[in-house]
Amino acid sequence: MATAVSEFEPWLIEKLRSLKTDEGVFGSYISGILEGEDSVDDKKDALEGILSEIVEKDIAQHVGEILEKWESCRPKEEAPKPTADVDAQLAKLLESQALATTTRREYTDEEKKIREAILSQYSQLSDNEEDQEHEEVADSSDLVKNTNVADVAAAARERREQARLEAQKKKEKDKEDREKQKQLKEEKKEKRKTQKGERKR
């Protein structure tokens, strides 16, 4: 950091003098912002706030020059870490893990009850059909009842019910995720406004 400061500070002093302002006050303030751990966007906002009190036009151009000079003076191993992206990456990682676990999860008690009810209903139906067949064809005891159709229908119903339950859960999770993202956006917006307000004081 020492090399960054030793190269950057003289340049910043000259820059602030060319803007006809007190380099002692504003120079240390600008350096403090640049050395902070905020994201590049937050630093840009803060610099725009300061420069708007010093100059009336070309604020974005001046901010760009200051950030560019600061980056060129920083040692390469001290490259800025994308702090804002860490939260987003962590959220994505947690979501992907949550999705992976839902595909491998155990049935809940409610789902087990539904499954058992469907299976018992169809086993009763096939038992009744077998009884009727035994009454009608008592002599042909070597014929076996084929329950494939009933089994396939039961499995299809179970899959549809399962898919419906999972779709409902996914819908609720998506809604929660959208609410969380909206809330995070609002909090970030409020934080920026508060920081701008404090800097102007």
N, C-alpha and C positions, 0 to 999 in steps of 0.2 A: 504493500500500500504506500510505502514511503516514496517509491519512484513515481507512482501515479500522482501523489500530492506535489512532489518537487517539480514535475513537468507541467502539471495542470494549473497550479495556483498562479504562477506568473502570467500565464495566458489569460486566466479568468480575470485577474486584476486589470490587465490591459483592456480586455473586453468590456468590463464594467466602466472603466475610465472613458472608453470611447462612447459609452452610452450616457456619460455625464452623471454618474451616480456614485455614492459612497461605497467604494470597493471593500472597505473594512467590515461594514455591517452586512451588506448583501453577499459578499464573497464567502464569509464563514457560513452564512445561512444556506447558500447554494451548495457548498461543499458538504455540509451536513446532510442535505437531502440526497445528494449523489452517493454518499458513503452508506446511507441507510439500506435496510434490507427490503424495501418496498419493490414492487414490480416496476418495470419500465414505464407502463402506463401511469401508475401512481406518481412516479417521479416527474413524468412529463406534465401531469396536471398541476403538481406543486410548483414546478418551475414556471409554468404559464401564469399561475397565480401571483408569483413574485414579480415576474417581468411585466405583468399588466400594470403594476404600480410604478414601474420605472419608465417604460416606453409605451407609446400609443399605437404603433404599427409594427408589422413584421415580427410579431411575438413568436409565432410558430417557427419562423426562420431562425431566430436567436436561440430558441429552445433546442432546435435541431443541431445547431452548431455546438452548443454547450455539451449536449449528450454525445455527439460524435467525437469531440475532443476528449471528453472524459473516457469514453470507451477505448480510444486509441492510446491513451496514457496508462490504462490499467494493465497490469501484468496478465499474461494469457492464462496462467493457472488459477487466477482469481476471477474467471469469467462469471458473469452474473448467473445465479441459479434461478430457474423459472419457478419462483415460490408459488405463484398463483396457480400454475398448472399441477402442482403436487396434489392439491385437494381434488381436482378433477380426475387425475389419474387414480387416486386412491378410491374415489367413488366408483369409477368404472371397474376397478379390480374387485371391489366388494360386490358390485352388481353381478359380475360374471361368475364369481364364486357362489353367490346366492342362486343364480340360475342353474349352475351345475349341481348344486345340492338338491334343488327341487326336483330335478329329473331322477335323482337316485334316492329320493326320500321314501320313508315308510308310509304305509296308508294310515290316515288318521282314524280314530274310533268311528267317526261318522261315516267315512268312506268304507270301512270294514263292514259296518252294519248294512249299508246299501248293497255292497257286494254279496254279503250273506243272504240278504232278502231276495235278491235277484236269483241267486243260485238255488236257494230253497224253493222259490216259486217254480222254477223250471224243473227241478227234480221232482216236485209234486205232480206237475203236469205230465212228465214222462212216466211216472209211476201209474197215474190214472189211465193213461193211454195203454200202458202195458197190461193193466188189469183188464181193460176192455178187449184187448187183442186176445188175451188168454181165454176170456169167456167165449169170444167168437170162434177162435181156432184152437180148441182144446187138444185136438189130435196132433197138430203140427208143432210139437214141443221142440223140435230141432231148429226152428226158425228163430232168429234173434232180432229184436227190435232195433232199428237203426235210429239213433237219437242225434245224428249229425246236424240236421236242420235246426233242432231246438238248441243244441250246444252253440252253433254258429250264431244264431239269433241272440242268445244270452250274452255271448262274448261281445257281439256288436253293440248291444244295449249298454253293456258295462263300459265299453270303450267310449261310447258317446257321452255317458254320464260323467266319466272321468275327464274327458276333454272339456265338457261344459264347466265342471268344477275348476279345472286348471285355467280355463279362459277367464272365468270370473275372478280368480285370484290374481291373474296377471293384470287384468283391467284395474283392480284395486291398487296393486303395487305401482302400476304406471301412473295412476292418479296421484298417489302419495309422492312418487318421485318428481312429478311435475310441480306439485305444491312445494316440495323441498327446494327445488331449483329456483322457483319464483321467490321463495323466502330468502335464499342466499343472495339472489340478485338485488333484492330490496335492501338487505343488510349492507351489502357492499356499496350500494348507491348512497345510503345514509352515512356510512363511514367516510366516503369520499367528501360528501357535503360538509361533514363535521370537520374533517382535516382542512378543507379549504377555508372554512370559517375561522379556525384557529390560526391558520397561517396569516390570514388577512389582518388579524389583531396584532 
